[in-house]
Amino acid sequence: MKSPVRRCRDVEHGRGQSSSNGTGHGTDLLQSEQRIPISKDVITAYSAPGMWFIKDACGIVGAIITWLLVFYAEFVVLFVMLLPARNLTYSIVNGLLFNSLAFLALASHVRAMCTDPGAVPKGNATKEYIESLQLKPGQVVYKCPKCCSIKPDRAHHCSVCKRCVRKMDHHCPWVNNCVGENNQKYFVLFTMYIALISLHTLIMVVFHFLYCFEDDWSKCSSFSPPATVILLILLCFEGLLFLIFTSVMFGTQVHSICTDETGIERLKGEVGKWEKVPCREAMQTAFGGRLSLSWCSPFSGLSCKKTPQEHILIPQGEIIQQDIIEIPLA
């Protein structure tokens, strides 16, 4: 359903490029013209098949570091604190809890990294494709000069992914991907589970220190006392740092979903240029349905069955040079 909304500013293009393609008066007229509300179904129908993965060296290193930090915490928790503990019940309960949270955190990380965040297909800014949309005269569409794609509402170009992404919040090097409308749930779960295992780790470190102070240090760990202290201090520093960082990121993402405003939209001052949805509806859209345990699962939506996907062919043609395209085409 078409609704008149104002043009959102392009992240990398800005207002300057618009004015370079016409006079200032023409730019003012575009403020009140109608953008083409390309539906999500049309956008995803042209998405590239297969697993999504960004080949960025910085992002790959960041993702590897994330996994190594979790594995370091796993090593210290198991071999320094839990296995040498005398209370078997304490070791089993905390071991199961920590490993479950760590597994969910890493699974959420993989889903956030390998899920298409909502990328707009490249190179569809052709005369043939725009004519196939059957737009009404007077409508205006916008082409991204970077990836030569028709930009739907609230889409921004990412210079790392080299694609326009629908409802892009930011590009996160820790997950080597953009956070957009298709993978924001997994990024929220990743920050939540990392915050939980960080809090759990800090609590266990405190109890372990108290236990070792009351008992002989040589008996509370299989490592030497100096090595034990160093490993625990490093783990405590890691847990405190990531507890603060991921808690802030979790709260920011939930706030963005509830207010229907992405981080990049707030940064560019684009808020209030679209009809916002209520918090409950926005949360259901982001997490896939009504409140249930599936909200906390990074595996929701996965299926072993291969469902045939219907791919609509994009009419081929030459890319239109103008960044602001008015209907009817010249």
TANORQUI-V932247 format. One record per residue. N is the residue number from 1. RES is the residue in one letter. PSI is psi in degrees with one decimal (none if undefined). OMEGA is omega in whole degrees, -180 to 180 (none if undefined). Layout:
n->N res->RES psi->PSI omega->OMEGA
n->N res->RES psi->PSI omega->OMEGA
This chain:
n->1 res->M psi->127.1 omega->-173
n->2 res->K psi->131.0 omega->179
n->3 res->S psi->136.4 omega->-179
n->4 res->P psi->124.1 omega->177
n->5 res->V psi->159.2 omega->180
n->6 res->R psi->156.9 omega->-180
n->7 res->R psi->131.7 omega->175
n->8 res->C psi->143.9 omega->180
n->9 res->R psi->142.0 omega->176
n->10 res->D psi->138.1 omega->-177
n->11 res->V psi->-45.5 omega->-175
n->12 res->E psi->-17.4 omega->-174
n->13 res->H psi->-43.7 omega->177
n->14 res->G psi->-174.7 omega->-180
n->15 res->R psi->-23.7 omega->-175
n->16 res->G psi->-40.3 omega->-179
n->17 res->Q psi->-34.7 omega->179
n->18 res->S psi->-43.3 omega->-179
n->19 res->S psi->-24.1 omega->180
n->20 res->S psi->-15.9 omega->180
n->21 res->N psi->1.8 omega->180
n->22 res->G psi->-176.2 omega->-179
n->23 res->T psi->169.0 omega->178
n->24 res->G psi->-32.7 omega->178
n->25 res->H psi->-37.6 omega->179
n->26 res->G psi->-35.3 omega->178
n->27 res->T psi->-39.2 omega->179
n->28 res->D psi->-38.2 omega->180
n->29 res->L psi->-32.2 omega->-179
n->30 res->L psi->-17.8 omega->-179
n->31 res->Q psi->-35.4 omega->-175
n->32 res->S psi->1.8 omega->180
n->33 res->E psi->166.2 omega->-171
n->34 res->Q psi->130.0 omega->173
n->35 res->R psi->154.7 omega->-178
n->36 res->I psi->115.7 omega->180
n->37 res->P psi->80.5 omega->-179
n->38 res->I psi->128.5 omega->-175
n->39 res->S psi->156.3 omega->179
n->40 res->K psi->-34.6 omega->-179
n->41 res->D psi->-39.2 omega->179
n->42 res->V psi->-39.4 omega->-178
n->43 res->I psi->-50.6 omega->-175
n->44 res->T psi->-18.6 omega->180
n->45 res->A psi->-24.0 omega->-178
n->46 res->Y psi->7.3 omega->-178
n->47 res->S psi->147.9 omega->-178
n->48 res->A psi->136.0 omega->180
n->49 res->P psi->163.8 omega->178
n->50 res->G psi->-179.9 omega->-177
n->51 res->M psi->141.3 omega->178
n->52 res->W psi->127.6 omega->178
n->53 res->F psi->129.7 omega->-179
n->54 res->I psi->123.1 omega->-180
n->55 res->K psi->72.4 omega->179
n->56 res->D psi->123.3 omega->-175
n->57 res->A psi->-44.2 omega->-180
n->58 res->C psi->-43.0 omega->-180
n->59 res->G psi->-39.1 omega->179
n->60 res->I psi->-41.5 omega->177
n->61 res->V psi->-42.1 omega->178
n->62 res->G psi->-40.3 omega->178
n->63 res->A psi->-40.1 omega->179
n->64 res->I psi->-42.5 omega->178
n->65 res->I psi->-39.6 omega->179
n->66 res->T psi->-46.5 omega->180
n->67 res->W psi->-39.6 omega->180
n->68 res->L psi->-37.6 omega->178
n->69 res->L psi->-38.8 omega->177
n->70 res->V psi->-40.9 omega->178
n->71 res->F psi->-34.6 omega->176
n->72 res->Y psi->-44.6 omega->177
n->73 res->A psi->-39.4 omega->178
n->74 res->E psi->-44.1 omega->-179
n->75 res->F psi->-48.0 omega->-177
n->76 res->V psi->-43.2 omega->-179
n->77 res->V psi->-44.5 omega->-176
n->78 res->L psi->-52.2 omega->-169
n->79 res->F psi->-15.3 omega->179
n->80 res->V psi->-35.7 omega->-173
n->81 res->M psi->-45.9 omega->-170
n->82 res->L psi->-49.2 omega->-178
n->83 res->L psi->-39.1 omega->178
n->84 res->P psi->-7.7 omega->-176
n->85 res->A psi->145.8 omega->-178
n->86 res->R psi->-27.6 omega->-178
n->87 res->N psi->108.2 omega->-177
n->88 res->L psi->-40.0 omega->180
n->89 res->T psi->-42.0 omega->178
n->90 res->Y psi->-43.8 omega->-178
n->91 res->S psi->-42.8 omega->-178
n->92 res->I psi->-47.5 omega->-178
n->93 res->V psi->-50.1 omega->-178
n->94 res->N psi->-32.8 omega->177
n->95 res->G psi->-45.0 omega->178
n->96 res->L psi->-42.6 omega->-179
n->97 res->L psi->-47.2 omega->-178
n->98 res->F psi->-44.8 omega->-178
n->99 res->N psi->-33.5 omega->177
n->100 res->S psi->-45.7 omega->179
n->101 res->L psi->-39.5 omega->179
n->102 res->A psi->-40.2 omega->178
n->103 res->F psi->-44.3 omega->179
n->104 res->L psi->-35.9 omega->179
n->105 res->A psi->-45.5 omega->-179
n->106 res->L psi->-35.6 omega->177
n->107 res->A psi->-40.4 omega->177
n->108 res->S psi->-36.2 omega->178
n->109 res->H psi->-43.6 omega->179
n->110 res->V psi->-43.1 omega->-180
n->111 res->R psi->-40.1 omega->178
n->112 res->A psi->-33.4 omega->-177
n->113 res->M psi->-35.2 omega->-172
n->114 res->C psi->15.1 omega->177
n->115 res->T psi->132.5 omega->175
n->116 res->D psi->118.5 omega->-176
n->117 res->P psi->-4.7 omega->-177
n->118 res->G psi->39.7 omega->-176
n->119 res->A psi->138.6 omega->176
n->120 res->V psi->134.6 omega->-178
n->121 res->P psi->142.6 omega->-179
n->122 res->K psi->151.9 omega->168
n->123 res->G psi->26.1 omega->179
n->124 res->N psi->8.5 omega->180
n->125 res->A psi->61.7 omega->179
n->126 res->T psi->157.4 omega->179
n->127 res->K psi->-40.4 omega->-178
n->128 res->E psi->-40.9 omega->-179
n->129 res->Y psi->-42.8 omega->-180
n->130 res->I psi->-38.7 omega->178
n->131 res->E psi->-30.8 omega->179
n->132 res->S psi->-17.5 omega->179
n->133 res->L psi->-14.0 omega->177
n->134 res->Q psi->55.9 omega->179
n->135 res->L psi->160.1 omega->-180
n->136 res->K psi->150.8 omega->177
n->137 res->P psi->139.7 omega->-179
n->138 res->G psi->-16.8 omega->177
n->139 res->Q psi->153.2 omega->-178
n->140 res->V psi->132.6 omega->174
n->141 res->V psi->158.8 omega->-176
n->142 res->Y psi->134.8 omega->180
n->143 res->K psi->136.3 omega->175
n->144 res->C psi->123.3 omega->-179
n->145 res->P psi->-13.8 omega->-178
n->146 res->K psi->-48.8 omega->-176
n->147 res->C psi->5.2 omega->175
n->148 res->C psi->44.1 omega->179
n->149 res->S psi->155.0 omega->174
n->150 res->I psi->122.9 omega->-175
n->151 res->K psi->117.1 omega->173
n->152 res->P psi->173.7 omega->179
n->153 res->D psi->140.9 omega->174
n->154 res->R psi->25.2 omega->174
n->155 res->A psi->141.6 omega->179
n->156 res->H psi->151.9 omega->-178
n->157 res->H psi->133.6 omega->176
n->158 res->C psi->123.9 omega->-178
n->159 res->S psi->-19.3 omega->179
n->160 res->V psi->-49.6 omega->178
n->161 res->C psi->-18.6 omega->-179
n->162 res->K psi->36.7 omega->178
n->163 res->R psi->155.4 omega->168
n->164 res->C psi->135.4 omega->-175
n->165 res->V psi->130.3 omega->179
n->166 res->R psi->133.1 omega->-180
n->167 res->K psi->46.7 omega->179
n->168 res->M psi->126.8 omega->177
n->169 res->D psi->-51.8 omega->177
n->170 res->H psi->167.6 omega->173
n->171 res->H psi->123.7 omega->-176
n->172 res->C psi->116.2 omega->179
n->173 res->P psi->-21.5 omega->-179
n->174 res->W psi->-27.2 omega->176
n->175 res->V psi->2.9 omega->177
n->176 res->N psi->46.2 omega->-179
n->177 res->N psi->161.8 omega->171
n->178 res->C psi->152.7 omega->172
n->179 res->V psi->109.7 omega->-178
n->180 res->G psi->-163.8 omega->-173
n->181 res->E psi->-23.5 omega->-176
n->182 res->N psi->-21.9 omega->-176
n->183 res->N psi->12.3 omega->-180
n->184 res->Q psi->-34.1 omega->178
n->185 res->K psi->-45.8 omega->-177
n->186 res->Y psi->-32.4 omega->176
n->187 res->F psi->-39.8 omega->177
n->188 res->V psi->-44.3 omega->179
n->189 res->L psi->-38.7 omega->179
n->190 res->F psi->-48.0 omega->179
n->191 res->T psi->-36.1 omega->-180
n->192 res->M psi->-46.5 omega->-177
n->193 res->Y psi->-34.6 omega->175
n->194 res->I psi->-39.9 omega->177
n->195 res->A psi->-38.5 omega->-179
n->196 res->L psi->-44.1 omega->-180
n->197 res->I psi->-28.5 omega->175
n->198 res->S psi->-44.5 omega->178
n->199 res->L psi->-43.5 omega->179
n->200 res->H psi->-41.4 omega->179
n->201 res->T psi->-43.9 omega->180
n->202 res->L psi->-39.8 omega->178
n->203 res->I psi->-43.6 omega->180
n->204 res->M psi->-36.0 omega->178
n->205 res->V psi->-42.8 omega->179
n->206 res->V psi->-46.7 omega->180
n->207 res->F psi->-35.6 omega->-180
n->208 res->H psi->-39.7 omega->177
n->209 res->F psi->-44.3 omega->179
n->210 res->L psi->-40.2 omega->180
n->211 res->Y psi->-41.2 omega->-179
n->212 res->C psi->-32.5 omega->178
n->213 res->F psi->-34.7 omega->180
n->214 res->E psi->-27.0 omega->-177
n->215 res->D psi->-178.4 omega->177
n->216 res->D psi->130.1 omega->-178
n->217 res->W psi->-30.4 omega->-179
n->218 res->S psi->-15.2 omega->-178
n->219 res->K psi->-13.7 omega->-176
n->220 res->C psi->1.8 omega->178
n->221 res->S psi->151.2 omega->177
n->222 res->S psi->-8.7 omega->176
n->223 res->F psi->167.6 omega->177
n->224 res->S psi->154.3 omega->-179
n->225 res->P psi->-45.6 omega->179
n->226 res->P psi->-42.1 omega->179
n->227 res->A psi->-38.9 omega->179
n->228 res->T psi->-44.5 omega->-180
n->229 res->V psi->-43.3 omega->-180
n->230 res->I psi->-45.5 omega->180
n->231 res->L psi->-40.6 omega->-180
n->232 res->L psi->-38.2 omega->179
n->233 res->I psi->-43.0 omega->178
n->234 res->L psi->-40.9 omega->178
n->235 res->L psi->-39.5 omega->179
n->236 res->C psi->-42.7 omega->178
n->237 res->F psi->-44.3 omega->178
n->238 res->E psi->-44.9 omega->-179
n->239 res->G psi->-42.3 omega->180
n->240 res->L psi->-42.9 omega->-180
n->241 res->L psi->-48.2 omega->-177
n->242 res->F psi->-23.1 omega->173
n->243 res->L psi->-45.4 omega->180
n->244 res->I psi->-47.7 omega->-175
n->245 res->F psi->-50.2 omega->-176
n->246 res->T psi->-29.9 omega->176
n->247 res->S psi->-42.3 omega->178
n->248 res->V psi->-43.5 omega->179
n->249 res->M psi->-39.2 omega->178
n->250 res->F psi->-47.7 omega->179
n->251 res->G psi->-38.3 omega->179
n->252 res->T psi->-42.4 omega->-179
n->253 res->Q psi->-42.3 omega->178
n->254 res->V psi->-40.1 omega->177
n->255 res->H psi->-39.8 omega->179
n->256 res->S psi->-40.0 omega->179
n->257 res->I psi->-45.4 omega->-176
n->258 res->C psi->-35.2 omega->180
n->259 res->T psi->-4.0 omega->-179
n->260 res->D psi->44.0 omega->178
n->261 res->E psi->124.4 omega->178
n->262 res->T psi->164.1 omega->-179
n->263 res->G psi->-39.1 omega->-179
n->264 res->I psi->-29.3 omega->177
n->265 res->E psi->-39.2 omega->176
n->266 res->R psi->-38.5 omega->-179
n->267 res->L psi->-38.0 omega->-178
n->268 res->K psi->0.6 omega->179
n->269 res->G psi->35.9 omega->-178
n->270 res->E psi->12.5 omega->-176
n->271 res->V psi->150.0 omega->175
n->272 res->G psi->11.3 omega->-179
n->273 res->K psi->13.4 omega->178
n->274 res->W psi->164.8 omega->180
n->275 res->E psi->112.6 omega->-176
n->276 res->K psi->151.1 omega->178
n->277 res->V psi->155.1 omega->179
n->278 res->P psi->159.3 omega->-177
n->279 res->C psi->-43.7 omega->-178
n->280 res->R psi->-44.1 omega->180
n->281 res->E psi->-37.8 omega->179
n->282 res->A psi->-39.6 omega->178
n->283 res->M psi->-40.4 omega->179
n->284 res->Q psi->-36.2 omega->178
n->285 res->T psi->-42.6 omega->-178
n->286 res->A psi->-36.8 omega->-175
n->287 res->F psi->0.0 omega->172
n->288 res->G psi->60.6 omega->176
n->289 res->G psi->-174.3 omega->-179
n->290 res->R psi->162.8 omega->-178
n->291 res->L psi->123.1 omega->179
n->292 res->S psi->178.7 omega->179
n->293 res->L psi->-21.2 omega->179
n->294 res->S psi->-20.1 omega->176
n->295 res->W psi->-32.1 omega->-177
n->296 res->C psi->3.8 omega->-176
n->297 res->S psi->124.9 omega->174
n->298 res->P psi->-2.0 omega->-178
n->299 res->F psi->-1.5 omega->180
n->300 res->S psi->135.6 omega->-179
n->301 res->G psi->-12.0 omega->178
n->302 res->L psi->144.7 omega->178
n->303 res->S psi->140.1 omega->178
n->304 res->C psi->-18.7 omega->-180
n->305 res->K psi->138.1 omega->178
n->306 res->K psi->108.0 omega->179
n->307 res->T psi->130.5 omega->180
n->308 res->P psi->131.1 omega->180
n->309 res->Q psi->137.3 omega->179
n->310 res->E psi->116.3 omega->-180
n->311 res->H psi->122.3 omega->178
n->312 res->I psi->127.6 omega->-178
n->313 res->L psi->132.9 omega->176
n->314 res->I psi->126.4 omega->177
n->315 res->P psi->128.6 omega->-178
n->316 res->Q psi->155.8 omega->179
n->317 res->G psi->-178.2 omega->-179
n->318 res->E psi->140.9 omega->180
n->319 res->I psi->132.4 omega->177
n->320 res->I psi->135.6 omega->-175
n->321 res->Q psi->-34.3 omega->-177
n->322 res->Q psi->143.4 omega->176
n->323 res->D psi->-22.1 omega->177
n->324 res->I psi->114.6 omega->-172
n->325 res->I psi->121.3 omega->-179
n->326 res->E psi->142.2 omega->179
n->327 res->I psi->135.5 omega->3
n->328 res->P psi->155.5 omega->180
n->329 res->L psi->145.4 omega->179
n->330 res->A psi->none omega->none
